[in-house]
Amino acid sequence: MKLQTFTALFLLSAAAGAQNLSIVGARAWTLTSDTPIDNATIVITDGKITSVSPTPPPASMRVIDAGGRIVTPGLMHPATRLGLIEVSSAAETVDHAAKAGASGAGFDVQYAINPNSVLIDLARADGVTRALSYPSSSNTPPFAGSGSLLHLFDGGDVVEQPRMAVFVTISNRSANSTVGSRSAQWQLLRAALDTAKAATPSATRTPDSIALESIVQGKVPLAISTNRESDLRQAIGLARDYGIRVVIVGGAEAWRVADQLAAAKIAVIADPMSNLPASFDELGARLDNPALLRKAGVTVAMSLDGVQSYNAGLSIREGAGLAVANGMSYVDGLRSIISAPAEIYGIADRFGTLAPGKDGDVVIWDGDPLEPSSAPTTVLVQGREVSLTTRQTELRDRYMPAVKALRQ
Amino acid sequence: MTRRLLRGLGHVGVVLIAAVAGTSAQAARPEPPFTIDPYPSTYQPLPRTDTLIVDVTILDGAGGRMDQGEILLRDGRIAAVGHGLPRDNVTVVQGKGRWVTPGIIDIHSHNGTYVLPLTSLDRKASDVSETSDPNVADTWVEHAVNPQDPAFAVALRSGVTTIQVLPGSTPLFAGRSVVVKPVPATNVRAMKFPGAVQALKMSCGENAKSFFGDKEEAPNSRQGEIAIIREALLRAQEYREEWHQYSRGKSKKPPQRDLKLDTLAAVLDGDIPVHMHCYRASDMSAMMGVAQEFGFKIAAFHHATEAYKIPAQLKQAGTCVAVWSDWWGFKMELQDAIRENAAMSDAAGVCTMMHSDSPVVGQRLQIEAAKAAGAGRRGGLNLPPEHVITWVTSVPAKVLRLGDRIGTIAAGFNADLVLWSGEPFSIYTKADRVFIDGAQVYDSAEPARSPESDFGLGRPEMGGRQ
């Protein structure tokens, strides 16, 4: 897989090399500072950003005039099932969970990612250029398995880096727990980490043990999907006791332990639309949860339950807008869907800001990207302008003439 | 006439029938009992004062816009809209450039029947619909509605003033809806919109055939679904005829009451509008054929993700559509959903509205409209805000047959209003104040007085009422 990824990157880099370009007239939210640069020129060479400045572009380079529009880095969805699910109720299009064989912590979704999923086209047309696609509960709870980082090129492989984080789910939802009490789930998780810690170099390796060792060795974060305050306190304790990196997915009641999460450097991938007591684990859900977490210093990213795959891009933009409406600063709203996910998964060296050396994943917007009525006008993935055509736009274009004829 | 019974004379109707049946009197034969409401509304408006809202941008819900306008609320009604209105004996609300729209109407909700928090009990048997049979036209969803569902208060705080609670889409004939105001109450009758008609929820497509088919019961195909629907409507034709014969004095003995056939006969009479869950163009087309065969109109298709493919047919049938902006991807039958659906249907002349089907989406129907309009504008359609607001105000009001009472800001209409913190289609905008029948039922400046379900008491973790 690594080899394939390398090949894909090489080919695309070569293609991008032919497309050196610059964007002029940008209102550039670089996310390296809290304010935008107006009338900025962004130069992209060989797929990388080489400069962001108010100076005119180099001669003889293709120029895209942003016309004063907002320009941001590509968005990153931090917890999606892109490439793993196309139509959730059609089992033939669903590959996000193991039921037998390679299940548990060692389950690894990288081998199932479908780059031709129409959901990927839509996510890209909504400005998403990076995504973390993750598994759901396996037959060996609380473990779900490892997620893969996707780079949403149009054509070719999209798996950029597998095994970015190991996911577990801790809750009292009987639907996804065959072991019963959440206490048993925490005990199973601790026992598995104990075993991984105690492993000797000569021990037999299994997919499970490799995944667990990668957590205790600090190579990847443990992403815990959980919501209730008591479980969030357990997660904080787990991070402390094992010295591991922990990320929370969900965290409906995280605002109640915001300071402790910040002190433990635990990031939260929150659902910014969660404000109803949907379950007994989420009684404390409230719309200003992301804002309260950010105020306490917690790194906050966005994933909206239920729509994280088929509306990957639009949903996180709307969600970030809603977080801003409920007290988060605008720039932190942008960060929550761009640079914060990059930091959570350790790819901020190449993605998440408009700065020299970063990948040329850049989006020009027709309005405010946090207004869900806005959309991209241009999306660049590693310096290459990608098509914004989706199955949906083709359906629209097929039926629009008849609609316009009726209107007259 | 039968509709008049629903407007509060229901109990009188019951008495009449009992009396007539007992004495065989020829003189005053009762109307057929199809739409008698034995459980009429007991709703009382909350305490109110006459109010003048000044310096606001008004989207009147019917396509009009007025800048720096004023609205006078008197005795629960809108008394005047304009400039320089009299200020004596009224509470003046300074709009300071904010926006006012009619209260948002959610024509498709399950609030009160899928009560939060969900538990395993709800997963086994929720109250969204009775699912023991594909025809449960005899069920009335109001008998399940729990006013303590926290979703009601959240809807109210986000500017929703009228909600139609529909049964679910598992049965083909899923039962009668109820229209409510999301005000604090201990029983549904205190929430019922006085005089609002009930609707019949129907469904087509995957849901019924999958659910009953999985149990080795009928239907297990689309054609099986339609056969069951036609059979039931044939029986309803006979039942209706028997009752009309009796009412006209042409037969002596009243027909035996049948609650399912009451509902279907009322559909055939046009007194109970049909709200039908359908996605595919082919399914909607088949159902419009059935409606034509039996001589009734489908008031609205709900979800209707492929409405944009058949606008001419929908327009001709006079059938509206209630749609999402961007929900799709979870079933094969809605894989052709596009965000332009509402805008394209609307542009082609189909009466179009947004719906929620969800307590989450139900807090932001104006944002649903904004997303759908944004997609439409990118497709070249002209959609000014004063038009887009109709999708969540006057259009659903008309479909609920309340178009002369709510959904529009004009003299004589109920004073159901939202004062928004800004332009209502922006994600950053919130409902600052909400009025129902002239009573201020929510004020964002006074969170401690916000309505909240009894469920929230004694649960400090539920935090701020926001």
Contacts between the chains, C-beta under 8 A, distances in Angstrom:
chain1	res1	chain2	res2	distance
A	86	B	329	7.6
A	87	B	329	6.3
A	87	B	330	6.9
A	87	B	331	6.7
A	87	B	332	5.7
A	87	B	335	6.0
A	88	B	329	6.8
A	88	B	330	4.7
A	89	B	330	5.7
A	89	B	331	5.0
A	89	B	332	7.3
A	90	B	331	7.7
A	90	B	332	5.4
A	119	B	329	6.8
A	174	B	120	5.3
A	175	B	123	7.1
A	229	B	461	6.4
A	253	B	461	6.3
A	255	B	463	7.2
A	256	B	461	6.6
A	256	B	463	7.7
A	273	B	360	5.5
A	275	B	154	6.7
A	275	B	363	7.7
A	275	B	466	7.3
A	276	B	116	5.4
A	276	B	150	6.3
A	276	B	151	6.3
A	276	B	154	6.2
A	276	B	359	5.7
A	276	B	360	6.9
A	277	B	116	5.1
A	277	B	117	4.6
A	277	B	150	5.8
A	277	B	455	7.2
A	277	B	462	6.8
A	278	B	116	5.8
A	278	B	117	6.2
A	278	B	118	6.4
A	279	B	117	5.0
A	279	B	118	6.0
A	279	B	119	7.9
A	280	B	117	5.2
A	280	B	119	7.4
A	282	B	117	7.2
A	283	B	117	6.8
A	283	B	459	5.8
A	283	B	461	5.4
A	283	B	462	5.5
A	284	B	461	4.1
A	284	B	462	5.9
A	284	B	463	5.6
A	286	B	463	5.2
A	286	B	464	6.1
A	286	B	466	5.8
A	287	B	466	5.8
A	288	B	464	7.3
A	288	B	466	6.2
A	307	B	326	7.9
A	307	B	327	7.5
A	309	B	329	6.9
A	310	B	328	6.0
A	310	B	329	2.8
A	310	B	330	7.2
A	311	B	326	5.5
A	311	B	327	7.9
A	311	B	329	7.5
A	314	B	326	5.9
A	314	B	371	7.3
A	318	B	367	7.2
A	318	B	371	7.7
A	318	B	427	6.3
A	321	B	427	3.5
A	321	B	428	6.7
A	322	B	427	5.9
A	324	B	427	7.7
A	324	B	428	6.4
A	325	B	427	5.9
A	325	B	428	4.6
A	325	B	429	7.4
A	325	B	430	6.5
A	326	B	466	7.3
A	366	B	378	7.5
A	370	B	427	6.5
A	371	B	370	7.7
A	371	B	426	6.4
A	371	B	427	5.5
A	372	B	367	6.5
A	372	B	370	6.9
A	372	B	371	5.0
A	372	B	374	7.4
A	372	B	427	6.1
A	373	B	370	4.4
A	373	B	371	5.6
A	373	B	373	6.6
A	373	B	374	3.1
A	373	B	425	6.7
A	374	B	374	6.6
A	375	B	374	6.9
A	375	B	375	7.8
A	375	B	378	6.3
A	392	B	337	7.7
A	392	B	338	4.6
A	392	B	339	6.9
A	395	B	308	8.0
A	395	B	336	5.8
A	395	B	338	5.2
A	396	B	308	7.7
A	396	B	338	5.2
A	396	B	340	5.0
A	396	B	344	7.4
A	396	B	379	5.9
A	399	B	308	5.3
A	399	B	309	5.5
A	399	B	344	6.9
A	400	B	340	7.7
A	400	B	344	6.7
A	400	B	379	6.1
A	400	B	380	7.6
A	402	B	311	7.5
A	402	B	312	7.6
A	402	B	348	7.7
A	403	B	308	6.6
A	403	B	311	6.1
A	403	B	344	4.6
A	403	B	347	5.5
A	403	B	348	4.6
A	404	B	347	7.2
A	404	B	380	7.7
A	406	B	311	5.9
A	406	B	312	6.1
A	406	B	315	7.4
A	406	B	347	7.5
A	406	B	348	4.1
A	406	B	349	6.0
A	407	B	347	4.9
A	407	B	348	6.3
A	407	B	349	7.3
